[in-house]
Amino acid sequence: MSELLKRIEESLLEALKNNEPLFTLRSLFTEVLFWDELRASPFNIRIGPPLNTDLTFYSLAQAGGLAVFLVEWVEKGLPGITARRAVHRILSNTYAEHLLCYLSSERDELAFVWAKRRPQGKTEMRTLRYEVDSPARTTVERLAHLYIPLEDRMKHLTGHLPITFVVEKLDDAFSVEAVTAKFFEDYRIVFNHLQRFPYERFGDKKWAHDYSLQLLNRLMFLYFIQRKKWLGGNPRFIAEFWQTYKDSNQLTDSFFDRWLSVMFFEAFNNRFHGGYTYFPEKIRFALQMAPYLNGGLFTRNWLDNKFRVTIPDEFFELLFD
């Protein structure tokens, strides 16, 4: 991880763990991303239907006249799309272009929201989220695109950046297309690495392709389940599951057979008996309480049964680490 990404992640975590998120987030923009200070007092705005509530806006920074504000959300969780649109409509009367950072009332989630203007007057709300128990690497990487190096300022004789330059920065940081392209590039690398193991072992190219695709689909669904807190109420269960395996002096390359397969084919099929003494009590409890998934994704099929497959730990190091 580069020094810039490390400082961004540290700032986000500190903002959610201390009692001064305003100071920390302001430092993130002014000292890490090198935006300018915005000297403005907090102000209240009445947001009408469907919210019908008062919100306080705290200045964080500005660049090219585009302001960044912190909003401490008044309801549980973070605002939905309807609420975000309602806030944007009111605030844009004063600040046509702005970036909002929402802080959940529980102070465990952040959402950076930018209203991207589309042709024909349409506005698209784009959001980057960050949670204290489930830090998002993508959000950290995208926020890094808001960094303004000194050489960019030197290009402008007055030292003041034009707002068009800042909007381009935001467009880049909040680019859905860039995130999608990065995801599929990473997916391609992981997939190619994965299918090499069964293909080299058994020589069946078509089966190795289909088996690897199924395994990755199962692994991705795990993240959906964990985000729902269906695995011991822990939104970081997968990372801790993998780390516990590495710390427990298990046989090398036994994660797939003795850990992951138990989760897939027993815990999610209501067959987990809890007798695996090599699992810590916390993990046994989570697997016993795992939801019964009757959709077929975690049911053994011909791809699982055609060969006796073992996936080495090096693949999971690439995936999880």
FILO-193177 format. One record per residue (C-alpha): y, z, x; residue in one letter. Coordinates in pm, whole numbers, plus 50000, padded with zeros to 5 digits. Example, Ala and Ser with C-alpha at 12.3 -4.5 7.8 and 13.67 -1.06 7.14 Angstrom:
FILO-193177
<r><c2>49550</c2><c3>50780</c3><c1>51230</c1><code>A</code></r>
<r><c2>49894</c2><c3>50714</c3><c1>51367</c1><code>S</code></r>
***
This chain:
FILO-193177
<r><c2>50000</c2><c3>50000</c3><c1>50000</c1><code>M</code></r>
<r><c2>50340</c2><c3>49903</c3><c1>50140</c1><code>S</code></r>
<r><c2>50604</c2><c3>50165</c3><c1>50203</c1><code>E</code></r>
<r><c2>50813</c2><c3>50037</c3><c1>49910</c1><code>L</code></r>
<r><c2>50520</c2><c3>50062</c3><c1>49665</c1><code>L</code></r>
<r><c2>50437</c2><c3>50407</c3><c1>49795</c1><code>K</code></r>
<r><c2>50793</c2><c3>50532</c3><c1>49740</c1><code>R</code></r>
<r><c2>50806</c2><c3>50384</c3><c1>49390</c1><code>I</code></r>
<r><c2>50479</c2><c3>50551</c3><c1>49291</c1><code>E</code></r>
<r><c2>50587</c2><c3>50883</c3><c1>49439</c1><code>E</code></r>
<r><c2>50913</c2><c3>50866</c3><c1>49244</c1><code>S</code></r>
<r><c2>50736</c2><c3>50791</c3><c1>48915</c1><code>L</code></r>
<r><c2>50488</c2><c3>51072</c3><c1>48963</c1><code>L</code></r>
<r><c2>50762</c2><c3>51316</c3><c1>49059</c1><code>E</code></r>
<r><c2>50966</c2><c3>51217</c3><c1>48754</c1><code>A</code></r>
<r><c2>50675</c2><c3>51311</c3><c1>48529</c1><code>L</code></r>
<r><c2>50579</c2><c3>51629</c3><c1>48709</c1><code>K</code></r>
<r><c2>50909</c2><c3>51804</c3><c1>48773</c1><code>N</code></r>
<r><c2>51184</c2><c3>51935</c3><c1>48551</c1><code>N</code></r>
<r><c2>51450</c2><c3>51687</c3><c1>48666</c1><code>E</code></r>
<r><c2>51332</c2><c3>51340</c3><c1>48564</c1><code>P</code></r>
<r><c2>51691</c2><c3>51218</c3><c1>48537</c1><code>L</code></r>
<r><c2>51765</c2><c3>51296</c3><c1>48903</c1><code>F</code></r>
<r><c2>51435</c2><c3>51148</c3><c1>49023</c1><code>T</code></r>
<r><c2>51463</c2><c3>50825</c3><c1>48826</c1><code>L</code></r>
<r><c2>51825</c2><c3>50782</c3><c1>48931</c1><code>R</code></r>
<r><c2>51713</c2><c3>50819</c3><c1>49294</c1><code>S</code></r>
<r><c2>51437</c2><c3>50563</c3><c1>49233</c1><code>L</code></r>
<r><c2>51691</c2><c3>50298</c3><c1>49141</c1><code>F</code></r>
<r><c2>51972</c2><c3>50388</c3><c1>49381</c1><code>T</code></r>
<r><c2>51779</c2><c3>50502</c3><c1>49690</c1><code>E</code></r>
<r><c2>51451</c2><c3>50311</c3><c1>49667</c1><code>V</code></r>
<r><c2>51539</c2><c3>49989</c3><c1>49482</c1><code>L</code></r>
<r><c2>51902</c2><c3>49992</c3><c1>49609</c1><code>F</code></r>
<r><c2>52082</c2><c3>49941</c3><c1>49282</c1><code>W</code></r>
<r><c2>52436</c2><c3>50077</c3><c1>49251</c1><code>D</code></r>
<r><c2>52532</c2><c3>50407</c3><c1>49095</c1><code>E</code></r>
<r><c2>52649</c2><c3>50402</c3><c1>48735</c1><code>L</code></r>
<r><c2>52903</c2><c3>50674</c3><c1>48686</c1><code>R</code></r>
<r><c2>52895</c2><c3>50730</c3><c1>48314</c1><code>A</code></r>
<r><c2>52861</c2><c3>51043</c3><c1>48103</c1><code>S</code></r>
<r><c2>52567</c2><c3>51078</c3><c1>47866</c1><code>P</code></r>
<r><c2>52641</c2><c3>50944</c3><c1>47518</c1><code>F</code></r>
<r><c2>52476</c2><c3>50964</c3><c1>47178</c1><code>N</code></r>
<r><c2>52406</c2><c3>50676</c3><c1>46942</c1><code>I</code></r>
<r><c2>52290</c2><c3>50699</c3><c1>46584</c1><code>R</code></r>
<r><c2>51992</c2><c3>50470</c3><c1>46528</c1><code>I</code></r>
<r><c2>51957</c2><c3>50371</c3><c1>46164</c1><code>G</code></r>
<r><c2>51646</c2><c3>50262</c3><c1>45971</c1><code>P</code></r>
<r><c2>51361</c2><c3>50283</c3><c1>46035</c1><code>P</code></r>
<r><c2>51432</c2><c3>50561</c3><c1>46289</c1><code>L</code></r>
<r><c2>51728</c2><c3>50743</c3><c1>46134</c1><code>N</code></r>
<r><c2>51777</c2><c3>50959</c3><c1>46439</c1><code>T</code></r>
<r><c2>52024</c2><c3>51031</c3><c1>46719</c1><code>D</code></r>
<r><c2>51935</c2><c3>50933</c3><c1>47076</c1><code>L</code></r>
<r><c2>52101</c2><c3>51036</c3><c1>47401</c1><code>T</code></r>
<r><c2>52142</c2><c3>50781</c3><c1>47680</c1><code>F</code></r>
<r><c2>52166</c2><c3>50897</c3><c1>48043</c1><code>Y</code></r>
<r><c2>52293</c2><c3>50656</c3><c1>48307</c1><code>S</code></r>
<r><c2>52060</c2><c3>50582</c3><c1>48598</c1><code>L</code></r>
<r><c2>52206</c2><c3>50283</c3><c1>48782</c1><code>A</code></r>
<r><c2>52354</c2><c3>49936</c3><c1>48750</c1><code>Q</code></r>
<r><c2>52352</c2><c3>49602</c3><c1>48927</c1><code>A</code></r>
<r><c2>52579</c2><c3>49309</c3><c1>48848</c1><code>G</code></r>
<r><c2>52709</c2><c3>49501</c3><c1>48547</c1><code>G</code></r>
<r><c2>52360</c2><c3>49538</c3><c1>48398</c1><code>L</code></r>
<r><c2>52308</c2><c3>49906</c3><c1>48321</c1><code>A</code></r>
<r><c2>51991</c2><c3>50116</c3><c1>48336</c1><code>V</code></r>
<r><c2>51959</c2><c3>50415</c3><c1>48102</c1><code>F</code></r>
<r><c2>51709</c2><c3>50696</c3><c1>48053</c1><code>L</code></r>
<r><c2>51618</c2><c3>50784</c3><c1>47695</c1><code>V</code></r>
<r><c2>51420</c2><c3>51099</c3><c1>47623</c1><code>E</code></r>
<r><c2>51218</c2><c3>50994</c3><c1>47321</c1><code>W</code></r>
<r><c2>51234</c2><c3>51236</c3><c1>47027</c1><code>V</code></r>
<r><c2>50892</c2><c3>51171</c3><c1>46875</c1><code>E</code></r>
<r><c2>50540</c2><c3>51211</c3><c1>47011</c1><code>K</code></r>
<r><c2>50436</c2><c3>50943</c3><c1>47257</c1><code>G</code></r>
<r><c2>50653</c2><c3>50643</c3><c1>47333</c1><code>L</code></r>
<r><c2>50843</c2><c3>50420</c3><c1>47088</c1><code>P</code></r>
<r><c2>50658</c2><c3>50134</c3><c1>46924</c1><code>G</code></r>
<r><c2>50786</c2><c3>49779</c3><c1>46910</c1><code>I</code></r>
<r><c2>50983</c2><c3>49834</c3><c1>46587</c1><code>T</code></r>
<r><c2>51161</c2><c3>50137</c3><c1>46732</c1><code>A</code></r>
<r><c2>51235</c2><c3>49958</c3><c1>47059</c1><code>R</code></r>
<r><c2>51391</c2><c3>49668</c3><c1>46871</c1><code>R</code></r>
<r><c2>51602</c2><c3>49902</c3><c1>46663</c1><code>A</code></r>
<r><c2>51737</c2><c3>50077</c3><c1>46974</c1><code>V</code></r>
<r><c2>51806</c2><c3>49745</c3><c1>47145</c1><code>H</code></r>
<r><c2>52003</c2><c3>49608</c3><c1>46849</c1><code>R</code></r>
<r><c2>52240</c2><c3>49906</c3><c1>46849</c1><code>I</code></r>
<r><c2>52282</c2><c3>49941</c3><c1>47226</c1><code>L</code></r>
<r><c2>52339</c2><c3>49568</c3><c1>47281</c1><code>S</code></r>
<r><c2>52664</c2><c3>49596</c3><c1>47085</c1><code>N</code></r>
<r><c2>52802</c2><c3>49785</c3><c1>47387</c1><code>T</code></r>
<r><c2>52573</c2><c3>49670</c3><c1>47669</c1><code>Y</code></r>
<r><c2>52465</c2><c3>49311</c3><c1>47605</c1><code>A</code></r>
<r><c2>52218</c2><c3>49326</c3><c1>47895</c1><code>E</code></r>
<r><c2>52048</c2><c3>49654</c3><c1>47980</c1><code>H</code></r>
<r><c2>51724</c2><c3>49811</c3><c1>48100</c1><code>L</code></r>
<r><c2>51589</c2><c3>50122</c3><c1>47928</c1><code>L</code></r>
<r><c2>51353</c2><c3>50382</c3><c1>48068</c1><code>C</code></r>
<r><c2>51190</c2><c3>50583</c3><c1>47790</c1><code>Y</code></r>
<r><c2>51046</c2><c3>50927</c3><c1>47867</c1><code>L</code></r>
<r><c2>50792</c2><c3>51065</c3><c1>47619</c1><code>S</code></r>
<r><c2>50867</c2><c3>51400</c3><c1>47454</c1><code>S</code></r>
<r><c2>50558</c2><c3>51542</c3><c1>47627</c1><code>E</code></r>
<r><c2>50700</c2><c3>51416</c3><c1>47958</c1><code>R</code></r>
<r><c2>50372</c2><c3>51252</c3><c1>48054</c1><code>D</code></r>
<r><c2>50459</c2><c3>50884</c3><c1>48002</c1><code>E</code></r>
<r><c2>50733</c2><c3>50642</c3><c1>48102</c1><code>L</code></r>
<r><c2>50810</c2><c3>50299</c3><c1>47962</c1><code>A</code></r>
<r><c2>51053</c2><c3>50055</c3><c1>48122</c1><code>F</code></r>
<r><c2>51173</c2><c3>49816</c3><c1>47851</c1><code>V</code></r>
<r><c2>51374</c2><c3>49499</c3><c1>47894</c1><code>W</code></r>
<r><c2>51479</c2><c3>49264</c3><c1>47615</c1><code>A</code></r>
<r><c2>51420</c2><c3>48912</c3><c1>47741</c1><code>K</code></r>
<r><c2>51636</c2><c3>48656</c3><c1>47565</c1><code>R</code></r>
<r><c2>51450</c2><c3>48351</c3><c1>47441</c1><code>R</code></r>
<r><c2>51588</c2><c3>48016</c3><c1>47323</c1><code>P</code></r>
<r><c2>51726</c2><c3>47996</c3><c1>46968</c1><code>Q</code></r>
<r><c2>51845</c2><c3>48355</c3><c1>46974</c1><code>G</code></r>
<r><c2>51503</c2><c3>48519</c3><c1>46989</c1><code>K</code></r>
<r><c2>51446</c2><c3>48838</c3><c1>47189</c1><code>T</code></r>
<r><c2>51115</c2><c3>48947</c3><c1>47339</c1><code>E</code></r>
<r><c2>51064</c2><c3>49314</c3><c1>47425</c1><code>M</code></r>
<r><c2>50882</c2><c3>49341</c3><c1>47756</c1><code>R</code></r>
<r><c2>50744</c2><c3>49675</c3><c1>47870</c1><code>T</code></r>
<r><c2>50600</c2><c3>49835</c3><c1>48183</c1><code>L</code></r>
<r><c2>50425</c2><c3>50168</c3><c1>48121</c1><code>R</code></r>
<r><c2>50333</c2><c3>50453</c3><c1>48352</c1><code>Y</code></r>
<r><c2>50129</c2><c3>50765</c3><c1>48266</c1><code>E</code></r>
<r><c2>50090</c2><c3>51081</c3><c1>48470</c1><code>V</code></r>
<r><c2>49709</c2><c3>51086</c3><c1>48436</c1><code>D</code></r>
<r><c2>49660</c2><c3>50712</c3><c1>48451</c1><code>S</code></r>
<r><c2>49907</c2><c3>50560</c3><c1>48695</c1><code>P</code></r>
<r><c2>49943</c2><c3>50185</c3><c1>48654</c1><code>A</code></r>
<r><c2>49932</c2><c3>49991</c3><c1>48977</c1><code>R</code></r>
<r><c2>50071</c2><c3>49685</c3><c1>48798</c1><code>T</code></r>
<r><c2>50383</c2><c3>49875</c3><c1>48690</c1><code>T</code></r>
<r><c2>50446</c2><c3>49993</c3><c1>49046</c1><code>V</code></r>
<r><c2>50402</c2><c3>49640</c3><c1>49182</c1><code>E</code></r>
<r><c2>50627</c2><c3>49484</c3><c1>48916</c1><code>R</code></r>
<r><c2>50904</c2><c3>49742</c3><c1>48968</c1><code>L</code></r>
<r><c2>50904</c2><c3>49648</c3><c1>49335</c1><code>A</code></r>
<r><c2>51046</c2><c3>49311</c3><c1>49226</c1><code>H</code></r>
<r><c2>51366</c2><c3>49495</c3><c1>49129</c1><code>L</code></r>
<r><c2>51432</c2><c3>49587</c3><c1>49492</c1><code>Y</code></r>
<r><c2>51763</c2><c3>49441</c3><c1>49611</c1><code>I</code></r>
<r><c2>51767</c2><c3>49395</c3><c1>49990</c1><code>P</code></r>
<r><c2>52090</c2><c3>49392</c3><c1>50188</c1><code>L</code></r>
<r><c2>52063</c2><c3>49022</c3><c1>50263</c1><code>E</code></r>
<r><c2>52087</c2><c3>48942</c3><c1>49892</c1><code>D</code></r>
<r><c2>52416</c2><c3>49129</c3><c1>49875</c1><code>R</code></r>
<r><c2>52542</c2><c3>48953</c3><c1>50188</c1><code>M</code></r>
<r><c2>52508</c2><c3>48617</c3><c1>50011</c1><code>K</code></r>
<r><c2>52792</c2><c3>48716</c3><c1>49781</c1><code>H</code></r>
<r><c2>53129</c2><c3>48751</c3><c1>49954</c1><code>L</code></r>
<r><c2>53258</c2><c3>49025</c3><c1>49727</c1><code>T</code></r>
<r><c2>52944</c2><c3>49233</c3><c1>49765</c1><code>G</code></r>
<r><c2>52906</c2><c3>49233</c3><c1>49386</c1><code>H</code></r>
<r><c2>52597</c2><c3>49069</c3><c1>49249</c1><code>L</code></r>
<r><c2>52636</c2><c3>48826</c3><c1>48958</c1><code>P</code></r>
<r><c2>52457</c2><c3>48936</c3><c1>48643</c1><code>I</code></r>
<r><c2>52260</c2><c3>48610</c3><c1>48643</c1><code>T</code></r>
<r><c2>52100</c2><c3>48720</c3><c1>48972</c1><code>F</code></r>
<r><c2>52001</c2><c3>49057</c3><c1>48823</c1><code>V</code></r>
<r><c2>51862</c2><c3>48897</c3><c1>48507</c1><code>V</code></r>
<r><c2>51648</c2><c3>48674</c3><c1>48728</c1><code>E</code></r>
<r><c2>51521</c2><c3>48986</c3><c1>48903</c1><code>K</code></r>
<r><c2>51425</c2><c3>49138</c3><c1>48568</c1><code>L</code></r>
<r><c2>51266</c2><c3>48814</c3><c1>48454</c1><code>D</code></r>
<r><c2>51052</c2><c3>48817</c3><c1>48766</c1><code>D</code></r>
<r><c2>50958</c2><c3>49187</c3><c1>48738</c1><code>A</code></r>
<r><c2>50867</c2><c3>49166</c3><c1>48368</c1><code>F</code></r>
<r><c2>50699</c2><c3>48827</c3><c1>48390</c1><code>S</code></r>
<r><c2>50391</c2><c3>48821</c3><c1>48168</c1><code>V</code></r>
<r><c2>50287</c2><c3>48497</c3><c1>48334</c1><code>E</code></r>
<r><c2>50297</c2><c3>48652</c3><c1>48682</c1><code>A</code></r>
<r><c2>50094</c2><c3>48955</c3><c1>48570</c1><code>V</code></r>
<r><c2>49839</c2><c3>48730</c3><c1>48400</c1><code>T</code></r>
<r><c2>49810</c2><c3>48506</c3><c1>48704</c1><code>A</code></r>
<r><c2>49766</c2><c3>48808</c3><c1>48933</c1><code>K</code></r>
<r><c2>49497</c2><c3>48952</c3><c1>48704</c1><code>F</code></r>
<r><c2>49294</c2><c3>48632</c3><c1>48700</c1><code>F</code></r>
<r><c2>49329</c2><c3>48588</c3><c1>49075</c1><code>E</code></r>
<r><c2>49201</c2><c3>48942</c3><c1>49133</c1><code>D</code></r>
<r><c2>48928</c2><c3>48886</c3><c1>48874</c1><code>Y</code></r>
<r><c2>48818</c2><c3>48568</c3><c1>49053</c1><code>R</code></r>
<r><c2>48794</c2><c3>48751</c3><c1>49388</c1><code>I</code></r>
<r><c2>48594</c2><c3>49037</c3><c1>49238</c1><code>V</code></r>
<r><c2>48369</c2><c3>48805</c3><c1>49039</c1><code>F</code></r>
<r><c2>48288</c2><c3>48584</c3><c1>49340</c1><code>N</code></r>
<r><c2>48211</c2><c3>48893</c3><c1>49546</c1><code>H</code></r>
<r><c2>47987</c2><c3>49038</c3><c1>49275</c1><code>L</code></r>
<r><c2>47773</c2><c3>48735</c3><c1>49196</c1><code>Q</code></r>
<r><c2>47693</c2><c3>48689</c3><c1>49563</c1><code>R</code></r>
<r><c2>47458</c2><c3>48993</c3><c1>49557</c1><code>F</code></r>
<r><c2>47219</c2><c3>48887</c3><c1>49278</c1><code>P</code></r>
<r><c2>47229</c2><c3>48522</c3><c1>49383</c1><code>Y</code></r>
<r><c2>47140</c2><c3>48592</c3><c1>49746</c1><code>E</code></r>
<r><c2>46862</c2><c3>48827</c3><c1>49635</c1><code>R</code></r>
<r><c2>46696</c2><c3>48612</c3><c1>49366</c1><code>F</code></r>
<r><c2>46832</c2><c3>48257</c3><c1>49414</c1><code>G</code></r>
<r><c2>46899</c2><c3>48193</c3><c1>49044</c1><code>D</code></r>
<r><c2>47259</c2><c3>48068</c3><c1>49035</c1><code>K</code></r>
<r><c2>47298</c2><c3>48036</c3><c1>48655</c1><code>K</code></r>
<r><c2>47150</c2><c3>48380</c3><c1>48589</c1><code>W</code></r>
<r><c2>47355</c2><c3>48540</c3><c1>48870</c1><code>A</code></r>
<r><c2>47673</c2><c3>48393</c3><c1>48717</c1><code>H</code></r>
<r><c2>47595</c2><c3>48516</c3><c1>48365</c1><code>D</code></r>
<r><c2>47472</c2><c3>48856</c3><c1>48483</c1><code>Y</code></r>
<r><c2>47788</c2><c3>48914</c3><c1>48689</c1><code>S</code></r>
<r><c2>48010</c2><c3>48810</c3><c1>48399</c1><code>L</code></r>
<r><c2>47834</c2><c3>49055</c3><c1>48170</c1><code>Q</code></r>
<r><c2>47865</c2><c3>49338</c3><c1>48421</c1><code>L</code></r>
<r><c2>48238</c2><c3>49280</c3><c1>48465</c1><code>L</code></r>
<r><c2>48284</c2><c3>49272</c3><c1>48086</c1><code>N</code></r>
<r><c2>48110</c2><c3>49608</c3><c1>48065</c1><code>R</code></r>
<r><c2>48322</c2><c3>49753</c3><c1>48344</c1><code>L</code></r>
<r><c2>48646</c2><c3>49632</c3><c1>48186</c1><code>M</code></r>
<r><c2>48546</c2><c3>49783</c3><c1>47852</c1><code>F</code></r>
<r><c2>48507</c2><c3>50117</c3><c1>48031</c1><code>L</code></r>
<r><c2>48881</c2><c3>50118</c3><c1>48092</c1><code>Y</code></r>
<r><c2>48945</c2><c3>50067</c3><c1>47721</c1><code>F</code></r>
<r><c2>48714</c2><c3>50359</c3><c1>47640</c1><code>I</code></r>
<r><c2>48875</c2><c3>50582</c3><c1>47901</c1><code>Q</code></r>
<r><c2>49226</c2><c3>50499</c3><c1>47779</c1><code>R</code></r>
<r><c2>49118</c2><c3>50616</c3><c1>47434</c1><code>K</code></r>
<r><c2>49013</c2><c3>50943</c3><c1>47605</c1><code>K</code></r>
<r><c2>48658</c2><c3>50904</c3><c1>47477</c1><code>W</code></r>
<r><c2>48508</c2><c3>51012</c3><c1>47809</c1><code>L</code></r>
<r><c2>48560</c2><c3>51385</c3><c1>47832</c1><code>G</code></r>
<r><c2>48920</c2><c3>51342</c3><c1>47717</c1><code>G</code></r>
<r><c2>48997</c2><c3>51215</c3><c1>48067</c1><code>N</code></r>
<r><c2>49206</c2><c3>50896</c3><c1>48100</c1><code>P</code></r>
<r><c2>49103</c2><c3>50880</c3><c1>48468</c1><code>R</code></r>
<r><c2>48733</c2><c3>50939</c3><c1>48413</c1><code>F</code></r>
<r><c2>48613</c2><c3>50624</c3><c1>48592</c1><code>I</code></r>
<r><c2>48803</c2><c3>50698</c3><c1>48913</c1><code>A</code></r>
<r><c2>48678</c2><c3>51058</c3><c1>48912</c1><code>E</code></r>
<r><c2>48322</c2><c3>50946</c3><c1>48825</c1><code>F</code></r>
<r><c2>48321</c2><c3>50717</c3><c1>49130</c1><code>W</code></r>
<r><c2>48487</c2><c3>50975</c3><c1>49357</c1><code>Q</code></r>
<r><c2>48238</c2><c3>51244</c3><c1>49250</c1><code>T</code></r>
<r><c2>47953</c2><c3>51012</c3><c1>49344</c1><code>Y</code></r>
<r><c2>48105</c2><c3>50949</c3><c1>49688</c1><code>K</code></r>
<r><c2>48156</c2><c3>51323</c3><c1>49746</c1><code>D</code></r>
<r><c2>47807</c2><c3>51427</c3><c1>49634</c1><code>S</code></r>
<r><c2>47596</c2><c3>51300</c3><c1>49926</c1><code>N</code></r>
<r><c2>47387</c2><c3>51074</c3><c1>49703</c1><code>Q</code></r>
<r><c2>47156</c2><c3>50810</c3><c1>49844</c1><code>L</code></r>
<r><c2>47350</c2><c3>50510</c3><c1>49973</c1><code>T</code></r>
<r><c2>47382</c2><c3>50228</c3><c1>49720</c1><code>D</code></r>
<r><c2>47254</c2><c3>50443</c3><c1>49432</c1><code>S</code></r>
<r><c2>47574</c2><c3>50443</c3><c1>49222</c1><code>F</code></r>
<r><c2>47467</c2><c3>50145</c3><c1>49012</c1><code>F</code></r>
<r><c2>47111</c2><c3>50267</c3><c1>48944</c1><code>D</code></r>
<r><c2>47156</c2><c3>50643</c3><c1>48912</c1><code>R</code></r>
<r><c2>47513</c2><c3>50675</c3><c1>48781</c1><code>W</code></r>
<r><c2>47656</c2><c3>50364</c3><c1>48617</c1><code>L</code></r>
<r><c2>47334</c2><c3>50252</c3><c1>48448</c1><code>S</code></r>
<r><c2>47289</c2><c3>50598</c3><c1>48297</c1><code>V</code></r>
<r><c2>47634</c2><c3>50572</c3><c1>48144</c1><code>M</code></r>
<r><c2>47576</c2><c3>50217</c3><c1>48017</c1><code>F</code></r>
<r><c2>47227</c2><c3>50238</c3><c1>47873</c1><code>F</code></r>
<r><c2>47191</c2><c3>50603</c3><c1>47782</c1><code>E</code></r>
<r><c2>47529</c2><c3>50766</c3><c1>47720</c1><code>A</code></r>
<r><c2>47665</c2><c3>50474</c3><c1>47517</c1><code>F</code></r>
<r><c2>47336</c2><c3>50433</c3><c1>47330</c1><code>N</code></r>
<r><c2>47302</c2><c3>50796</c3><c1>47220</c1><code>N</code></r>
<r><c2>47008</c2><c3>50853</c3><c1>47457</c1><code>R</code></r>
<r><c2>47161</c2><c3>51077</c3><c1>47721</c1><code>F</code></r>
<r><c2>46941</c2><c3>51386</c3><c1>47750</c1><code>H</code></r>
<r><c2>47156</c2><c3>51575</c3><c1>48001</c1><code>G</code></r>
<r><c2>46876</c2><c3>51637</c3><c1>48246</c1><code>G</code></r>
<r><c2>47031</c2><c3>51465</c3><c1>48543</c1><code>Y</code></r>
<r><c2>47091</c2><c3>51763</c3><c1>48769</c1><code>T</code></r>
<r><c2>47277</c2><c3>51555</c3><c1>49027</c1><code>Y</code></r>
<r><c2>47563</c2><c3>51516</c3><c1>48776</c1><code>F</code></r>
<r><c2>47819</c2><c3>51800</c3><c1>48779</c1><code>P</code></r>
<r><c2>47843</c2><c3>51990</c3><c1>48451</c1><code>E</code></r>
<r><c2>48177</c2><c3>51830</c3><c1>48365</c1><code>K</code></r>
<r><c2>48029</c2><c3>51479</c3><c1>48392</c1><code>I</code></r>
<r><c2>47712</c2><c3>51572</c3><c1>48202</c1><code>R</code></r>
<r><c2>47926</c2><c3>51706</c3><c1>47919</c1><code>F</code></r>
<r><c2>48142</c2><c3>51391</c3><c1>47911</c1><code>A</code></r>
<r><c2>47834</c2><c3>51166</c3><c1>47901</c1><code>L</code></r>
<r><c2>47673</c2><c3>51375</c3><c1>47629</c1><code>Q</code></r>
<r><c2>47989</c2><c3>51339</c3><c1>47420</c1><code>M</code></r>
<r><c2>48036</c2><c3>50968</c3><c1>47494</c1><code>A</code></r>
<r><c2>48071</c2><c3>50749</c3><c1>47183</c1><code>P</code></r>
<r><c2>47769</c2><c3>50563</c3><c1>47052</c1><code>Y</code></r>
<r><c2>47862</c2><c3>50196</c3><c1>47098</c1><code>L</code></r>
<r><c2>47646</c2><c3>49992</c3><c1>46867</c1><code>N</code></r>
<r><c2>47803</c2><c3>49655</c3><c1>46943</c1><code>G</code></r>
<r><c2>47537</c2><c3>49526</c3><c1>47181</c1><code>G</code></r>
<r><c2>47751</c2><c3>49518</c3><c1>47496</c1><code>L</code></r>
<r><c2>47567</c2><c3>49819</c3><c1>47641</c1><code>F</code></r>
<r><c2>47219</c2><c3>49727</c3><c1>47517</c1><code>T</code></r>
<r><c2>46971</c2><c3>49595</c3><c1>47770</c1><code>R</code></r>
<r><c2>46907</c2><c3>49224</c3><c1>47724</c1><code>N</code></r>
<r><c2>46731</c2><c3>48938</c3><c1>47902</c1><code>W</code></r>
<r><c2>46998</c2><c3>48927</c3><c1>48173</c1><code>L</code></r>
<r><c2>46924</c2><c3>49291</c3><c1>48258</c1><code>D</code></r>
<r><c2>46548</c2><c3>49252</c3><c1>48235</c1><code>N</code></r>
<r><c2>46488</c2><c3>48923</c3><c1>48418</c1><code>K</code></r>
<r><c2>46515</c2><c3>49082</c3><c1>48763</c1><code>F</code></r>
<r><c2>46538</c2><c3>49434</c3><c1>48905</c1><code>R</code></r>
<r><c2>46902</c2><c3>49430</c3><c1>49014</c1><code>V</code></r>
<r><c2>47075</c2><c3>49667</c3><c1>49254</c1><code>T</code></r>
<r><c2>47445</c2><c3>49635</c3><c1>49324</c1><code>I</code></r>
<r><c2>47550</c2><c3>49791</c3><c1>49657</c1><code>P</code></r>
<r><c2>47830</c2><c3>50044</c3><c1>49684</c1><code>D</code></r>
<r><c2>48048</c2><c3>49802</c3><c1>49878</c1><code>E</code></r>
<r><c2>48118</c2><c3>49611</c3><c1>49555</c1><code>F</code></r>
<r><c2>48238</c2><c3>49925</c3><c1>49377</c1><code>F</code></r>
<r><c2>48451</c2><c3>50014</c3><c1>49677</c1><code>E</code></r>
<r><c2>48626</c2><c3>49680</c3><c1>49632</c1><code>L</code></r>
<r><c2>48659</c2><c3>49735</c3><c1>49257</c1><code>L</code></r>
<r><c2>48755</c2><c3>50103</c3><c1>49236</c1><code>F</code></r>
<r><c2>48918</c2><c3>50176</c3><c1>49572</c1><code>D</code></r>
***
